[in-house]
Amino acid sequence: MAEKKHRIKLSDVTYWVVLNIGTLILAGGVYFFKAPNNFATGGVSGLSIILAKFTVGIPWLGQTEIMTSINVILLIIGFIFLGRGCGFKTAYCSLVYSGEMQIMKLILPLEPGQTITGDVFLEFVYAMLLTAAGSAIIFNCRASSGGTDIIALIIKKYTKIKNVGTALLITDFFIAVSTFFIFDAKTGLFSMLGLFSKAFLVDGVIENIGKNKFVTIITTKPELITPFILEGIHRGYTSYKATGGYTGEEKTIIITVCKRGEALKLKMRIHSADESAFVILTDTNEIIGKGFRETL
């Protein structure tokens, strides 16, 4: 009996490439901008920045080593208390994220207190943009970088707090507040600002990553448009007959969903096929189904 061949899908390869890009961006934002300026906006990276303050005299126990240790400990705790709730993707992202930080430290070492530009506000902006973008890419892949996400899930499971976002905000809030006492007021204010601004940035990036177009076409020449939807942009469609309320003319309504670039091609095709067609394009933040996200 012949063995079944396991084919690697292009979509699977793309998924893992994107996931790794997300962890790399997150690691870069933390190592080059967040950690050198002590921006402890929450998470394991924030906690490790605070703890590193007390291990300055120990050369082998810096911020990256502390973060790696905490991530490993939290993963073990997660598997004990959450079981499958602390899944493979979380473990993978957490370990890769920590590993990339270690590699960056070996290739481009930074001395304690050394920053890239010396401009605190500029580095704060990049710290927030890169970490938010990296986190958003990872979340969009239905994964997480572990860390305090695991603590939040445990809080949700064993307390009356059932909203993970609330639990996560509580853990991150205490980390950010502590910077006022451990560092100084300026660092504390930046950390608090980063805590709240990152939440909005992550949501904004996620929405833009997943944004697609819902297209409604009202036309009298469907035969010139539907073949392009199937063969030109390789999408499906649904159509049904309707009657124009003003003219009484019989029309066809076609609805389809597609990527933004595909929507531009479709608009051009509709314009050349039927200049009198009525077209409605609506932004969608998420589409679940074949050809888009196939799982809830």
KOLLOLO-450989 format. One record per residue: residue in one letter; x, y, z of N, C-alpha, C, O in turn; residue number from 1. Coordinates in steps of 0.02 Angstrom, whole numbers, plus 50000, padded with zeros to 5 digits. Example, Ala and Ser with C-alpha at 12.3 -4.5 7.8 and 13.67 -1.06 7.14 Angstrom:
BEGIN
 resn   nxx   nyy   nzz  caxx  cayy  cazz   cxx   cyy   czz   oxx   oyy   ozz resi
    a 50660 49716 50390 50615 49775 50390 50660 49835 50390 50712 49834 50423    1
    s 50642 49888 50354 50684 49947 50357 50645 50002 50394 50670 50057 50402    2
END
This chain:
BEGIN
 resn   nxx   nyy   nzz  caxx  cayy  cazz   cxx   cyy   czz   oxx   oyy   ozz resi
    m 50042 49940 50000 50000 50000 50000 50044 50062 50000 50087 50071 50044    1
    a 50035 50105 49952 50077 50164 49944 50065 50213 50001 50009 50225 50023    2
    e 50121 50242 50024 50115 50291 50078 50089 50357 50050 50104 50376 49994    3
    k 50049 50391 50090 50021 50456 50070 50075 50509 50073 50113 50513 50122    4
    k 50079 50549 50022 50128 50603 50020 50098 50665 50054 50042 50685 50040    5
    h 50137 50694 50099 50114 50753 50135 50141 50814 50098 50201 50829 50100    6
    r 50097 50850 50065 50117 50909 50029 50115 50970 50074 50069 50980 50113    7
    i 50166 51010 50068 50169 51072 50107 50131 51126 50068 50149 51143 50012    8
    k 50079 51153 50099 50040 51205 50067 50076 51272 50071 50110 51288 50120    9
    l 50068 51311 50017 50098 51378 50015 50070 51421 50071 50106 51462 50100   10
    s 50005 51413 50086 49974 51452 50139 50005 51438 50207 50011 51482 50249   11
    d 50024 51374 50219 50056 51355 50282 50125 51387 50288 50144 51411 50341   12
    v 50162 51386 50232 50229 51416 50232 50223 51491 50245 50261 51519 50285   13
    t 50175 51523 50211 50164 51595 50219 50147 51611 50292 50170 51660 50320   14
    y 50104 51569 50321 50083 51579 50390 50143 51581 50437 50150 51627 50478   15
    w 50187 51532 50432 50244 51527 50477 50296 51582 50464 50329 51605 50510   16
    v 50302 51602 50400 50348 51657 50384 50323 51721 50416 50361 51758 50447   17
    v 50258 51735 50409 50228 51795 50438 50233 51794 50514 50249 51845 50545   18
    l 50220 51736 50544 50224 51729 50617 50295 51744 50642 50304 51778 50692   19
    n 50345 51720 50606 50414 51732 50625 50435 51805 50614 50476 51832 50652   20
    i 50408 51836 50563 50420 51908 50552 50392 51948 50610 50424 51995 50634   21
    g 50333 51929 50633 50302 51963 50690 50344 51958 50753 50354 52008 50788   22
    t 50371 51898 50767 50413 51890 50827 50478 51928 50820 50504 51955 50870   23
    l 50505 51932 50759 50568 51969 50748 50558 52044 50758 50600 52076 50789   24
    i 50502 52071 50733 50488 52142 50742 50478 52157 50817 50503 52208 50842   25
    l 50442 52114 50852 50431 52123 50923 50497 52121 50962 50509 52164 51005   26
    a 50539 52072 50946 50604 52067 50980 50648 52128 50966 50681 52153 51012   27
    g 50648 52152 50904 50687 52211 50887 50664 52273 50924 50705 52312 50947   28
    g 50599 52282 50929 50571 52339 50964 50590 52340 51038 50605 52392 51067   29
    v 50588 52280 51068 50605 52274 51139 50679 52284 51151 50699 52322 51195   30
    y 50721 52249 51111 50793 52250 51123 50825 52318 51108 50865 52343 51147   31
    f 50807 52348 51051 50841 52409 51029 50812 52473 51057 50847 52524 51064   32
    f 50747 52473 51075 50715 52535 51095 50682 52533 51164 50688 52580 51203   33
    k 50649 52478 51179 50611 52475 51242 50657 52463 51303 50654 52501 51351   34
    a 50698 52412 51299 50741 52395 51356 50794 52448 51373 50802 52464 51431   35
    p 50830 52476 51324 50881 52525 51341 50854 52587 51376 50891 52621 51413   36
    n 50790 52603 51364 50760 52663 51394 50717 52647 51455 50686 52691 51484   37
    n 50716 52583 51475 50677 52561 51533 50602 52573 51525 50568 52589 51574   38
    f 50576 52568 51463 50504 52576 51452 50469 52511 51471 50458 52468 51429   39
    a 50452 52504 51534 50419 52443 51558 50344 52452 51552 50310 52469 51601   40
    t 50317 52440 51493 50246 52451 51480 50204 52388 51494 50146 52384 51475   41
    g 50234 52341 51528 50197 52280 51544 50228 52220 51511 50278 52226 51475   42
    g 50199 52162 51522 50224 52101 51492 50288 52077 51525 50315 52109 51570   43
    v 50313 52020 51501 50375 51992 51527 50434 52037 51511 50481 52043 51551   44
    s 50432 52070 51452 50486 52116 51435 50490 52173 51485 50545 52192 51506   45
    g 50433 52199 51505 50432 52253 51555 50456 52229 51623 50494 52264 51656   46
    l 50433 52169 51643 50454 52142 51708 50529 52128 51708 50563 52141 51759   47
    s 50556 52103 51653 50628 52089 51649 50669 52153 51650 50725 52153 51676   48
    i 50643 52207 51621 50677 52272 51623 50684 52295 51695 50736 52321 51715   49
    i 50631 52287 51734 50631 52307 51805 50679 52264 51845 50719 52290 51885   50
    l 50677 52198 51836 50720 52153 51874 50793 52163 51856 50838 52154 51898   51
    a 50806 52181 51792 50875 52192 51770 50908 52250 51807 50970 52254 51811   52
    k 50867 52294 51834 50893 52351 51873 50931 52326 51934 50978 52359 51957   53
    f 50911 52268 51960 50941 52241 52021 50997 52191 52006 51028 52164 52053   54
    t 51010 52177 51942 51062 52129 51925 51116 52161 51881 51150 52126 51843   55
    v 51124 52226 51887 51173 52263 51846 51243 52236 51856 51282 52233 51809   56
    g 51260 52216 51917 51327 52191 51932 51339 52120 51912 51394 52094 51921   57
    i 51288 52087 51884 51296 52017 51863 51296 52015 51787 51243 52019 51757   58
    p 51354 52009 51754 51359 52014 51681 51320 51960 51643 51298 51972 51586   59
    w 51312 51902 51673 51278 51847 51637 51202 51846 51650 51168 51801 51625   60
    l 51177 51896 51688 51106 51897 51702 51077 51966 51686 51061 52006 51730   61
    g 51072 51978 51621 51045 52042 51598 50971 52036 51582 50938 51987 51600   62
    q 50944 52087 51549 50872 52088 51534 50850 52030 51490 50798 52001 51502   63
    t 50890 52013 51439 50870 51959 51393 50871 51891 51428 50827 51850 51416   64
    e 50921 51880 51472 50924 51816 51508 50866 51810 51557 50836 51757 51564   65
    i 50850 51865 51591 50794 51864 51638 50729 51850 51601 50688 51810 51624   66
    m 50719 51883 51543 50658 51874 51505 50651 51802 51481 50597 51773 51483   67
    t 50707 51773 51457 50705 51703 51435 50686 51657 51492 50645 51612 51484   68
    s 50716 51668 51550 50701 51626 51608 50628 51630 51629 50596 51580 51643   69
    i 50602 51692 51631 50532 51701 51651 50485 51668 51600 50436 51637 51620   70
    n 50500 51676 51537 50458 51645 51485 50456 51570 51492 50402 51539 51486   71
    v 50513 51539 51505 50515 51466 51512 50474 51445 51574 50436 51398 51571   72
    i 50483 51481 51629 50446 51466 51691 50371 51473 51680 50332 51431 51701   73
    l 50351 51528 51646 50279 51539 51634 50250 51487 51587 50192 51467 51595   74
    l 50289 51463 51539 50265 51410 51495 50253 51346 51534 50203 51312 51523   75
    i 50298 51330 51579 50289 51270 51621 50226 51278 51664 50186 51232 51669   76
    i 50219 51337 51696 50159 51350 51737 50096 51346 51694 50045 51320 51715   77
    g 50100 51374 51633 50043 51373 51587 50021 51303 51570 49961 51288 51569   78
    f 50069 51258 51556 50051 51190 51539 50023 51153 51599 49981 51108 51592   79
    i 50046 51171 51660 50020 51139 51721 49948 51161 51735 49905 51119 51749   80
    f 49935 51227 51732 49870 51254 51752 49820 51259 51694 49759 51258 51705   81
    l 49845 51266 51633 49800 51277 51576 49796 51218 51529 49749 51212 51490   82
    g 49846 51174 51531 49846 51118 51485 49851 51141 51414 49898 51177 51396   83
    r 49803 51122 51374 49804 51141 51303 49792 51215 51292 49804 51242 51238   84
    g 49768 51250 51345 49759 51322 51339 49824 51358 51326 49825 51413 51298   85
    c 49879 51326 51346 49945 51354 51331 49974 51311 51274 50012 51265 51287   86
    g 49955 51327 51213 49969 51284 51157 50037 51290 51126 50080 51327 51149   87
    f 50046 51251 51073 50110 51247 51038 50132 51315 51010 50191 51333 51015   88
    k 50085 51352 50981 50103 51416 50950 50128 51466 51001 50175 51503 50988   89
    t 50096 51467 51060 50119 51512 51113 50189 51493 51136 50232 51536 51145   90
    a 50200 51428 51146 50267 51405 51166 50319 51421 51113 50374 51444 51128   91
    y 50300 51410 51050 50346 51424 50994 50365 51498 50992 50424 51515 50989   92
    c 50314 51542 50992 50327 51614 50987 50367 51639 51047 50412 51680 51039   93
    s 50351 51613 51106 50385 51635 51166 50459 51617 51164 50502 51658 51180   94
    l 50475 51556 51143 50545 51534 51141 50583 51567 51083 50642 51585 51091   95
    v 50551 51574 51025 50584 51607 50969 50597 51681 50985 50651 51706 50970   96
    y 50549 51714 51015 50555 51783 51036 50614 51792 51083 50654 51838 51074   97
    s 50620 51749 51133 50675 51752 51180 50742 51736 51146 50792 51768 51159   98
    g 50741 51687 51102 50801 51668 51065 50827 51724 51020 50887 51735 51015   99
    e 50781 51759 50988 50801 51815 50944 50832 51871 50984 50878 51905 50961  100
    m 50806 51882 51044 50836 51933 51088 50908 51915 51106 50952 51957 51107  101
    q 50919 51851 51119 50987 51828 51136 51034 51837 51076 51092 51857 51085  102
    i 51009 51821 51016 51051 51829 50955 51068 51902 50944 51125 51918 50927  103
    m 51019 51946 50953 51031 52018 50944 51084 52043 50994 51125 52085 50978  104
    k 51081 52015 51054 51130 52035 51106 51200 52014 51086 51249 52050 51100  105
    l 51206 51956 51054 51272 51932 51033 51299 51971 50973 51358 51986 50970  106
    i 51254 51987 50926 51276 52021 50864 51286 52095 50875 51337 52123 50854  107
    l 51239 52127 50909 51242 52199 50921 51233 52214 50996 51180 52236 51017  108
    p 51284 52200 51035 51278 52210 51108 51271 52284 51126 51303 52327 51097  109
    l 51228 52298 51175 51218 52365 51201 51238 52366 51274 51218 52323 51313  110
    e 51278 52416 51293 51298 52423 51363 51239 52447 51405 51194 52479 51377  111
    p 51238 52433 51470 51183 52458 51512 51176 52534 51507 51224 52571 51517  112
    g 51116 52557 51491 51104 52628 51485 51118 52656 51415 51102 52714 51402  113
    q 51149 52616 51371 51164 52639 51304 51102 52636 51260 51066 52586 51260  114
    t 51088 52690 51222 51031 52693 51177 51055 52702 51105 51113 52719 51094  115
    i 51011 52693 51057 51030 52698 50987 51040 52770 50966 51089 52786 50933  116
    t 50994 52815 50983 50996 52884 50960 51007 52935 51015 51032 52990 51001  117
    g 50990 52918 51076 50996 52966 51131 50934 53011 51137 50929 53050 51185  118
    d 50888 53005 51090 50826 53043 51091 50771 53000 51122 50747 52953 51090  119
    v 50753 53015 51184 50706 52972 51221 50638 52968 51187 50609 52914 51181  120
    f 50611 53025 51164 50545 53024 51134 50545 52986 51068 50498 52948 51055  121
    l 50596 52996 51026 50601 52960 50963 50604 52885 50975 50571 52846 50940  122
    e 50642 52865 51024 50648 52793 51038 50584 52766 51070 50568 52707 51061  123
    f 50548 52808 51106 50484 52787 51133 50434 52772 51077 50398 52723 51078  124
    v 50434 52817 51027 50389 52807 50969 50404 52741 50934 50359 52703 50919  125
    y 50468 52728 50920 50487 52666 50886 50475 52605 50930 50456 52552 50905  126
    a 50486 52612 50994 50472 52557 51040 50399 52536 51037 50383 52477 51035  127
    m 50354 52586 51037 50283 52572 51035 50261 52546 50967 50222 52498 50962  128
    l 50286 52577 50913 50265 52557 50846 50287 52485 50830 50248 52445 50805  129
    l 50350 52469 50845 50376 52403 50828 50345 52349 50871 50326 52296 50845  130
    t 50340 52361 50936 50310 52309 50979 50236 52300 50965 50210 52244 50969  131
    a 50201 52355 50949 50130 52349 50932 50121 52312 50866 50077 52270 50860  132
    a 50163 52329 50817 50157 52295 50751 50174 52221 50758 50139 52179 50730  133
    g 50227 52205 50795 50245 52135 50804 50191 52096 50841 50174 52041 50821  134
    s 50165 52125 50894 50111 52092 50932 50049 52082 50889 50017 52030 50892  135
    a 50032 52133 50849 49973 52129 50806 49979 52074 50755 49931 52037 50742  136
    i 50039 52067 50725 50050 52014 50675 50043 51946 50708 50013 51900 50679  137
    i 50071 51939 50768 50066 51875 50804 49994 51860 50823 49970 51803 50813  138
    f 49957 51909 50849 49887 51900 50867 49845 51883 50805 49800 51842 50808  139
    n 49862 51915 50748 49825 51902 50686 49835 51831 50662 49794 51805 50624  140
    c 49890 51800 50683 49904 51730 50665 49874 51682 50716 49889 51622 50716  141
    r 49832 51709 50760 49799 51669 50813 49850 51638 50860 49844 51580 50880  142
    a 49901 51678 50877 49952 51655 50924 49966 51711 50973 49936 51765 50968  143
    s 50011 51700 51020 50033 51753 51066 50105 51740 51084 50132 51685 51073  144
    s 50137 51792 51112 50208 51785 51131 50215 51757 51201 50270 51756 51229  145
    g 50161 51733 51230 50163 51703 51296 50168 51755 51351 50131 51805 51349  146
    g 50212 51745 51398 50223 51795 51451 50161 51806 51494 50130 51759 51518  147
    t 50144 51870 51502 50087 51887 51546 50020 51866 51516 49969 51866 51550  148
    d 50020 51848 51452 49958 51820 51423 49939 51756 51461 49880 51743 51473  149
    i 49989 51717 51480 49977 51656 51517 49950 51672 51587 49904 51639 51611  150
    i 49979 51723 51619 49954 51744 51685 49881 51766 51681 49840 51749 51723  151
    a 49866 51804 51627 49797 51828 51617 49749 51770 51609 49693 51772 51635  152
    l 49769 51719 51572 49726 51661 51562 49715 51622 51627 49661 51596 51639  153
    i 49767 51619 51669 49760 51586 51734 49713 51626 51779 49671 51597 51814  154
    i 49720 51692 51779 49676 51736 51818 49604 51726 51796 49558 51721 51837  155
    k 49594 51722 51731 49526 51711 51704 49497 51645 51727 49438 51640 51744  156
    k 49539 51593 51727 49515 51526 51744 49498 51518 51818 49451 51483 51835  157
    y 49537 51550 51862 49530 51538 51933 49501 51596 51973 49498 51592 52034  158
    t 49480 51649 51940 49448 51706 51975 49383 51723 51940 49362 51691 51892  159
    k 49350 51775 51966 49287 51797 51937 49298 51843 51877 49250 51862 51844  160
    i 49360 51861 51863 49375 51904 51805 49376 51859 51744 49421 51818 51735  161
    k 49326 51867 51700 49319 51823 51643 49341 51856 51577 49339 51824 51524  162
    n 49361 51918 51581 49385 51953 51521 49462 51952 51521 49493 51981 51565  163
    v 49492 51918 51472 49564 51911 51469 49598 51980 51463 49650 51992 51493  164
    g 49566 52025 51424 49594 52091 51414 49599 52129 51480 49648 52164 51493  165
    t 49548 52122 51523 49548 52155 51588 49603 52126 51632 49639 52162 51666  166
    a 49608 52060 51632 49660 52026 51672 49729 52046 51649 49774 52057 51690  167
    l 49739 52051 51584 49804 52070 51556 49820 52142 51574 49878 52158 51589  168
    l 49770 52186 51571 49780 52256 51588 49800 52264 51661 49842 52306 51678  169
    i 49771 52224 51705 49787 52227 51776 49861 52209 51788 49896 52244 51823  170
    t 49883 52153 51758 49953 52132 51768 50001 52182 51738 50052 52198 51769  171
    d 49986 52208 51679 50030 52257 51646 50030 52323 51683 50081 52357 51686  172
    f 49972 52342 51712 49966 52406 51747 50014 52409 51807 50048 52459 51818  173
    f 50016 52354 51846 50060 52352 51905 50133 52355 51885 50174 52385 51920  174
    i 50150 52324 51828 50220 52326 51804 50238 52398 51785 50292 52422 51802  175
    a 50194 52432 51749 50207 52500 51726 50212 52549 51785 50256 52592 51786  176
    v 50167 52542 51833 50167 52587 51891 50231 52581 51932 50255 52630 51959  177
    s 50258 52521 51936 50318 52510 51977 50378 52549 51950 50425 52561 51988  178
    t 50378 52568 51886 50435 52605 51859 50442 52675 51890 50497 52703 51890  179
    f 50388 52702 51917 50392 52767 51952 50438 52762 52013 50474 52809 52029  180
    f 50437 52705 52046 50475 52696 52108 50544 52668 52095 50592 52683 52131  181
    i 50551 52626 52043 50615 52593 52031 50662 52636 51988 50722 52636 51999  182
    f 50634 52674 51941 50675 52717 51898 50664 52791 51917 50692 52814 51966  183
    d 50623 52826 51880 50608 52896 51896 50539 52914 51867 50509 52873 51832  184
    a 50516 52975 51882 50449 52996 51859 50444 52998 51784 50392 52980 51755  185
    k 50498 53021 51750 50497 53026 51677 50488 52957 51645 50446 52948 51600  186
    t 50526 52908 51669 50520 52840 51643 50451 52811 51659 50422 52776 51618  187
    g 50426 52826 51719 50360 52802 51738 50305 52830 51694 50259 52794 51674  188
    l 50310 52895 51679 50259 52926 51635 50262 52897 51565 50210 52884 51534  189
    f 50322 52886 51539 50329 52855 51473 50300 52785 51473 50268 52764 51426  190
    s 50313 52747 51528 50288 52678 51532 50212 52676 51535 50181 52634 51502  191
    m 50182 52721 51573 50109 52723 51577 50079 52744 51510 50029 52716 51488  192
    l 50110 52794 51478 50086 52815 51411 50091 52758 51362 50047 52747 51321  193
    g 50147 52722 51365 50157 52665 51320 50107 52610 51331 50084 52578 51283  194
    l 50090 52598 51395 50042 52545 51411 49975 52556 51376 49947 52510 51347  195
    f 49950 52619 51379 49884 52633 51350 49888 52644 51274 49842 52623 51238  196
    s 49941 52675 51250 49946 52688 51178 49956 52624 51139 49932 52617 51083  197
    k 49993 52576 51169 50005 52513 51135 49940 52475 51121 49933 52443 51069  198
    a 49894 52479 51169 49830 52444 51161 49793 52469 51099 49766 52429 51061  199
    f 49792 52535 51089 49759 52564 51031 49797 52548 50967 49767 52534 50915  200
    l 49864 52550 50971 49904 52535 50912 49895 52463 50888 49889 52450 50829  201
    v 49894 52417 50936 49886 52346 50919 49819 52335 50884 49815 52301 50833  202
    d 49765 52364 50913 49699 52357 50882 49698 52386 50812 49670 52357 50766  203
    g 49730 52445 50803 49731 52478 50738 49769 52438 50686 49747 52432 50629  204
    v 49827 52410 50706 49866 52370 50659 49830 52306 50640 49830 52287 50582  205
    i 49798 52273 50689 49761 52212 50675 49705 52225 50625 49695 52186 50579  206
    e 49669 52280 50635 49614 52297 50590 49638 52309 50519 49606 52287 50471  207
    n 49696 52343 50512 49722 52357 50445 49750 52295 50412 49746 52288 50351  208
    i 49781 52250 50452 49807 52188 50423 49750 52146 50394 49756 52118 50339  209
    g 49695 52142 50431 49640 52099 50410 49588 52133 50366 49537 52103 50349  210
    k 49601 52195 50346 49551 52233 50308 49544 52207 50237 49594 52200 50201  211
    n 49483 52194 50216 49467 52172 50148 49408 52214 50122 49386 52261 50156  212
    k 49384 52197 50064 49329 52234 50034 49269 52190 50022 49274 52135 49994  213
    f 49212 52214 50042 49148 52183 50026 49118 52223 49969 49104 52283 49976  214
    v 49107 52191 49911 49087 52227 49851 49017 52207 49830 49002 52148 49822  215
    t 48975 52257 49820 48907 52246 49794 48902 52280 49726 48916 52340 49720  216
    i 48883 52243 49675 48879 52269 49606 48808 52262 49581 48780 52207 49582  217
    i 48779 52316 49558 48712 52315 49528 48721 52331 49454 48741 52386 49437  218
    t 48706 52283 49412 48722 52290 49341 48670 52257 49296 48631 52214 49318  219
    t 48669 52278 49233 48627 52245 49183 48668 52200 49137 48642 52169 49091  220
    k 48734 52197 49151 48779 52157 49109 48821 52110 49152 48883 52113 49150  221
    p 48790 52066 49190 48827 52021 49234 48874 51974 49197 48925 51953 49223  222
    e 48855 51957 49135 48895 51910 49096 48965 51938 49079 49010 51900 49061  223
    l 48973 52003 49084 49038 52034 49069 49080 52043 49132 49139 52059 49128  224
    i 49049 52033 49190 49084 52046 49253 49099 51982 49292 49154 51974 49318  225
    t 49051 51937 49296 49061 51877 49337 49119 51832 49313 49153 51804 49356  226
    p 49131 51824 49248 49190 51784 49228 49255 51812 49255 49301 51775 49271  227
    f 49259 51879 49259 49321 51910 49285 49330 51896 49360 49386 51887 49384  228
    i 49274 51894 49396 49278 51879 49467 49305 51809 49478 49347 51797 49522  229
    l 49282 51762 49437 49304 51692 49443 49375 51681 49418 49414 51647 49450  230
    e 49391 51709 49360 49454 51695 49327 49507 51750 49335 49567 51736 49334  231
    g 49484 51812 49343 49531 51868 49348 49559 51878 49417 49619 51888 49425  232
    i 49515 51875 49468 49540 51883 49537 49530 51819 49578 49547 51818 49637  233
    h 49503 51767 49546 49497 51701 49576 49457 51703 49642 49478 51676 49693  234
    r 49399 51734 49638 49353 51737 49695 49285 51710 49675 49268 51706 49616  235
    g 49246 51691 49725 49178 51670 49711 49131 51730 49717 49152 51785 49735  236
    y 49068 51719 49702 49019 51773 49707 48950 51744 49716 48939 51684 49704  237
    t 48904 51786 49736 48834 51767 49741 48794 51819 49701 48808 51879 49706  238
    s 48746 51796 49662 48707 51843 49622 48632 51827 49627 48613 51769 49637  239
    y 48592 51878 49620 48519 51869 49619 48487 51926 49580 48516 51980 49572  240
    k 48428 51914 49556 48393 51963 49515 48357 52015 49559 48335 52000 49615  241
    a 48351 52075 49533 48316 52129 49568 48286 52176 49517 48302 52173 49457  242
    t 48243 52219 49540 48211 52268 49496 48227 52338 49520 48219 52354 49578  243
    g 48249 52380 49473 48264 52450 49490 48202 52487 49511 48151 52486 49476  244
    g 48205 52520 49570 48146 52554 49595 48127 52616 49554 48068 52633 49551  245
    y 48176 52648 49523 48163 52709 49485 48145 52694 49413 48098 52722 49385  246
    t 48183 52648 49382 48173 52633 49310 48127 52573 49299 48097 52567 49245  247
    g 48121 52529 49348 48082 52468 49338 48119 52417 49297 48091 52366 49278  248
    e 48182 52431 49283 48223 52386 49241 48249 52328 49282 48268 52335 49341  249
    e 48250 52269 49251 48277 52210 49285 48353 52214 49288 48385 52227 49238  250
    k 48380 52202 49347 48453 52206 49357 48477 52144 49394 48437 52106 49421  251
    t 48542 52135 49394 48573 52081 49432 48617 52111 49487 48657 52156 49475  252
    i 48608 52086 49547 48651 52108 49602 48703 52053 49615 48686 51995 49626  253
    i 48766 52073 49614 48822 52027 49625 48858 52049 49688 48875 52107 49696  254
    i 48870 52002 49733 48908 52018 49794 48969 51972 49798 48965 51912 49783  255
    t 49026 52000 49818 49087 51961 49825 49131 51995 49877 49120 52052 49895  256
    v 49180 51959 49900 49230 51987 49947 49299 51973 49918 49311 51921 49887  257
    c 49345 52020 49928 49411 52013 49900 49462 52057 49936 49443 52098 49978  258
    k 49525 52048 49920 49578 52090 49948 49574 52159 49917 49541 52169 49866  259
    r 49608 52208 49949 49605 52277 49925 49632 52284 49854 49604 52321 49814  260
    g 49688 52250 49840 49717 52254 49774 49672 52223 49721 49667 52248 49665  261
    e 49638 52169 49740 49591 52136 49694 49530 52180 49682 49503 52181 49626  262
    a 49509 52217 49733 49452 52262 49725 49467 52317 49674 49423 52337 49637  263
    l 49529 52341 49672 49548 52392 49624 49543 52364 49553 49518 52398 49508  264
    k 49568 52303 49543 49563 52271 49477 49490 52261 49457 49472 52271 49399  265
    l 49449 52241 49505 49378 52229 49491 49343 52294 49472 49301 52294 49427  266
    k 49359 52349 49506 49329 52414 49490 49345 52434 49418 49301 52458 49382  267
    m 49407 52424 49398 49428 52441 49330 49391 52399 49279 49370 52424 49226  268
    r 49382 52334 49294 49346 52289 49249 49272 52310 49243 49244 52310 49189  269
    i 49241 52326 49300 49171 52346 49299 49162 52409 49258 49114 52416 49220  270
    h 49208 52457 49267 49203 52520 49230 49206 52509 49155 49170 52542 49117  271
    s 49250 52463 49132 49256 52450 49060 49199 52408 49033 49181 52414 48974  272
    a 49168 52366 49076 49115 52322 49054 49046 52355 49056 49005 52345 49011  273
    d 49034 52395 49107 48968 52426 49116 48976 52492 49154 48977 52494 49215  274
    e 48981 52547 49116 48992 52613 49147 48933 52635 49190 48940 52678 49233  275
    s 48874 52606 49178 48815 52626 49216 48804 52583 49278 48756 52592 49315  276
    a 48849 52535 49289 48843 52492 49348 48849 52532 49412 48886 52582 49415  277
    f 48812 52510 49463 48815 52543 49529 48855 52498 49574 48838 52439 49583  278
    v 48910 52525 49603 48956 52484 49642 48964 52512 49713 48974 52572 49722  279
    i 48958 52468 49762 48966 52487 49832 49023 52446 49860 49022 52385 49858  280
    l 49074 52480 49888 49131 52446 49919 49132 52463 49993 49131 52522 50013  281
    t 49135 52411 50035 49135 52420 50107 49196 52387 50137 49213 52331 50119  282
    d 49230 52421 50183 49287 52392 50218 49262 52339 50267 49213 52350 50302  283
    t 49297 52283 50271 49283 52231 50320 49347 52217 50359 49400 52211 50329  284
    n 49342 52211 50424 49401 52198 50466 49420 52124 50468 49477 52107 50481  285
    e 49371 52081 50455 49386 52009 50457 49334 51970 50417 49274 51983 50422  286
    i 49359 51923 50377 49315 51879 50338 49334 51808 50354 49393 51789 50348  287
    i 49287 51768 50374 49300 51698 50391 49268 51654 50338 49207 51658 50326  288
    g 49308 51613 50306 49283 51570 50253 49340 51551 50206 49395 51576 50212  289
    k 49326 51507 50160 49377 51482 50115 49408 51538 50074 49372 51580 50046  290
    g 49473 51539 50072 49508 51593 50035 49529 51650 50079 49569 51692 50059  291
    f 49502 51652 50141 49520 51704 50189 49541 51669 50253 49583 51624 50251  292
    r 49513 51688 50310 49527 51651 50372 49478 51594 50377 49418 51604 50375  293
    e 49504 51533 50382 49462 51474 50378 49441 51447 50446 49404 51398 50450  294
    t 49465 51480 50501 49445 51458 50568 49421 51518 50609 49443 51574 50598  295
    l 49377 51505 50655 49351 51558 50699 49403 51577 50751 49391 51621 50792  296
END
